[in-house]
């Protein structure tokens, strides 16, 4: 039995990013997952999850889980069955991400302290340390082993597939930046809505409450969210982004993206 969700209202609510009007946009079953695109079909949970879309910045979100505690998320989403709806979580994604970071930082990795925010099982940082980063630490409030935030500031804060999980994305970004040095760089992934998003609506594969995907960014919403902290955003691809105030010279060529 899934714990009660926040009752839905048909009245527009305020967008969590820009404060604009966000009317109801669509509804999916709680068990809709991102792995449906790869053929996984879970039984219907019979629990409707309503999403809204901001008329201004086009941010898509659900407030259904806004009243849930961390324990409720662990019980119903980040539980032992989570690996079914995110099979790349344990090894494939963190190792691939570590290879990207090691390639981008190259010889500069020896002078770079890294914090992986929302880092799961710590595999990403393990690979970074093996590749030559002297300090790479993991922080993830949902994982007991890494639930204590490491002390100090970090030259590079990474956050892979985390922003879409945040019921309060503005507070989450602020929390992430508490660990960022100034100047520092944030490298993160979250998939942006495609140009043809309206053709899919809430049926788009990346919208999956069973994965905990509650905040789906447009490019405009992402820019607004980081600009609140005077950070610019450069997108390397639709799902890989850099946030910064001043990029180090060896990354300056990425600022035009």
C-alpha positions in Angstrom: 0.0 0.0 0.0 1.4 3.4 -1.1 1.2 6.1 1.5 -1.3 8.9 0.7 -0.1 11.6 -1.8 -0.8 15.3 -1.4 -4.4 15.9 -2.5 -4.7 17.4 -6.0 -6.4 20.7 -6.7 -7.7 21.8 -10.1 -6.6 25.4 -9.5 -3.2 26.5 -10.9 -0.4 26.5 -8.4 2.8 28.5 -8.4 5.7 27.1 -10.5 8.5 25.9 -8.3 11.1 27.6 -10.5 9.7 31.0 -11.6 6.5 31.4 -9.7 4.3 31.5 -12.7 0.9 29.9 -13.0 1.2 26.1 -13.4 -2.1 24.4 -14.2 -2.6 20.7 -14.4 -1.0 19.1 -17.4 -1.6 15.4 -17.2 -1.8 12.3 -15.0 0.1 9.0 -14.9 0.0 5.9 -12.7 2.5 5.8 -9.8 4.2 2.8 -11.4 5.0 4.5 -14.7 8.8 4.2 -15.0 11.5 5.2 -17.3 12.2 1.6 -18.1 9.0 1.3 -20.0 10.9 2.6 -23.0 13.0 -0.6 -22.7 10.0 -2.9 -22.4 9.5 -3.0 -18.7 5.8 -2.9 -17.8 4.9 -2.8 -14.1 1.4 -3.6 -12.9 -0.7 -0.5 -12.4 -0.6 0.7 -8.8 -4.0 2.4 -9.1 -2.5 5.6 -7.7 -2.8 8.7 -10.0 0.1 11.1 -10.0 -0.8 14.5 -11.4 1.8 16.7 -13.1 1.7 20.5 -13.8 3.4 22.6 -16.4 4.3 26.2 -16.0 2.8 28.5 -18.6 5.9 30.8 -18.3 9.1 28.6 -18.1 7.5 25.3 -19.1 8.8 23.5 -16.0 6.9 20.2 -15.5 6.5 19.0 -11.9 4.3 17.1 -9.6 3.5 18.3 -6.0 2.1 14.9 -5.1 5.1 13.9 -3.0 5.7 17.3 -1.4 4.5 16.1 2.0 6.5 12.9 2.0 9.4 12.3 4.4 12.7 10.8 3.4 11.6 7.5 4.9 8.5 7.4 2.7 10.7 8.0 -0.4 13.0 5.2 0.7 10.0 2.8 1.4 8.1 3.4 -1.8 10.6 4.6 -4.4 14.3 4.1 -3.4 13.7 0.5 -2.1 15.2 -2.8 -3.1 13.1 -2.9 -6.3 14.5 0.4 -7.5 17.2 -1.4 -9.6 14.4 -2.7 -11.8 13.4 0.8 -13.0 17.0 2.1 -13.1 19.3 -0.8 -13.9 22.3 1.5 -14.8 22.3 3.1 -11.3 24.7 0.7 -9.7 27.7 0.5 -12.1 27.1 1.4 -15.7 26.2 5.1 -15.2 28.7 6.0 -12.5 31.6 4.4 -14.5 30.5 6.2 -17.7 30.2 9.5 -15.9 33.6 9.1 -14.3 35.2 8.6 -17.7 33.6 11.8 -19.0 34.9 13.8 -16.0 38.4 12.3 -16.2 38.5 13.2 -19.9 37.3 16.8 -19.4 39.6 17.5 -16.5 42.7 15.7 -17.9 45.9 16.8 -16.3 44.0 19.2 -14.0 42.4 16.4 -12.0 45.4 16.3 -9.7 44.4 19.8 -8.4 40.7 19.2 -8.2 38.6 18.2 -5.1 35.3 16.6 -6.1 32.1 16.1 -4.3 29.4 13.9 -5.9 26.1 15.2 -4.6 23.4 12.5 -4.7 26.1 10.0 -5.5 24.3 6.8 -4.6 26.6 3.9 -3.9 29.9 5.8 -4.3 31.0 4.0 -7.4 31.6 7.2 -9.3 34.0 8.6 -6.7 35.8 5.2 -6.5 36.6 5.3 -10.2 37.7 9.0 -10.0 40.2 8.2 -7.3 41.5 5.3 -9.3 42.0 7.6 -12.3 44.0 10.2 -10.4 41.7 12.6 -8.5 43.2 13.0 -5.0 39.9 13.8 -3.3 36.6 12.5 -4.5 33.8 12.2 -1.9 30.2 11.1 -2.0 27.2 12.7 -0.4 23.7 11.2 -0.6 21.1 11.7 2.1 19.2 8.6 0.9 22.2 6.3 1.5 23.2 5.8 5.1 26.9 5.2 4.3 27.1 8.6 2.6 24.4 10.6 4.4 26.8 12.9 6.2 27.9 15.9 4.1 31.7 16.0 3.7 33.4 19.1 5.2 34.8 21.9 3.2 34.4 23.3 -0.3 35.0 21.5 -3.5 36.4 22.7 -6.8 34.0 20.4 -8.7 30.6 19.4 -7.5 28.9 16.7 -9.6 25.3 15.7 -9.5 24.2 13.0 -11.9 20.5 12.3 -12.4 19.5 14.1 -9.2 17.7 17.3 -10.1 14.7 15.5 -11.6 14.3 13.8 -8.2 14.0 17.0 -6.2 10.5 17.9 -4.9 11.9 21.3 -4.1 14.4 21.9 -6.8 15.4 25.4 -5.8 16.2 24.3 -2.3 18.1 21.3 -3.7 20.3 23.5 -5.9 21.0 25.8 -3.0 22.0 22.8 -0.9 24.3 21.5 -3.6 26.0 24.9 -3.9 26.8 25.0 -0.1 29.6 22.6 -1.0 30.9 24.5 -4.1 34.1 26.5 -3.9 34.0 30.0 -5.4 35.0 30.0 -8.1 33.9 26.4 -8.7 32.1 24.3 -11.3 29.0 22.1 -11.1 28.7 19.3 -13.6 25.3 17.7 -13.6 23.0 15.6 -15.7 19.2 15.9 -16.1 17.4 15.4 -19.4 15.7 18.5 -20.8 12.4 18.5 -22.5 12.7 18.0 -26.2 11.4 20.6 -28.7 8.5 18.2 -29.5 7.6 17.7 -25.9 4.0 18.6 -26.4 3.6 15.7 -28.7 4.3 13.4 -25.8 3.1 15.2 -22.7 3.3 13.2 -19.6 3.7 10.0 -21.7 7.3 11.1 -22.4 9.6 8.3 -21.2 11.6 10.4 -18.8 8.5 11.2 -16.7 8.4 8.3 -14.2 7.1 8.7 -10.7 8.3 5.2 -9.9 11.8 6.4 -10.6 11.2 9.5 -8.4 11.2 11.8 -11.5 9.1 14.7 -10.1 10.9 17.7 -11.7 11.3 17.9 -15.4 13.2 20.9 -16.7 13.0 22.9 -19.9 16.0 24.8 -21.0 14.4 28.0 -19.8 13.5 26.6 -16.4 17.1 25.3 -15.9 18.6 28.7 -16.8 16.2 30.6 -14.4 16.9 28.1 -11.6 20.7 28.6 -11.7 20.6 32.3 -12.4 19.0 32.8 -9.0 22.4 32.0 -7.6 24.2 34.0 -10.3 25.3 30.9 -12.1 25.4 30.5 -15.9 24.5 27.2 -17.5 26.2 25.6 -20.6 24.7 22.4 -21.9 27.1 20.0 -23.5 24.2 17.9 -24.6 20.5 17.7 -23.7 21.3 15.8 -20.6 24.8 17.1 -19.6 25.3 20.6 -18.2 27.9 22.8 -16.5 26.9 25.5 -14.1 29.4 28.2 -13.2 30.2 31.8 -12.4 33.6 31.7 -14.0 34.9 28.7 -15.9 38.5 27.6 -15.5 40.6 28.4 -18.6 40.8 24.7 -19.6 37.0 24.6 -19.8 36.5 28.0 -21.4 35.7 26.5 -24.8 32.6 24.9 -23.4 31.0 28.3 -22.4 29.7 28.9 -25.9 27.5 25.8 -25.9 
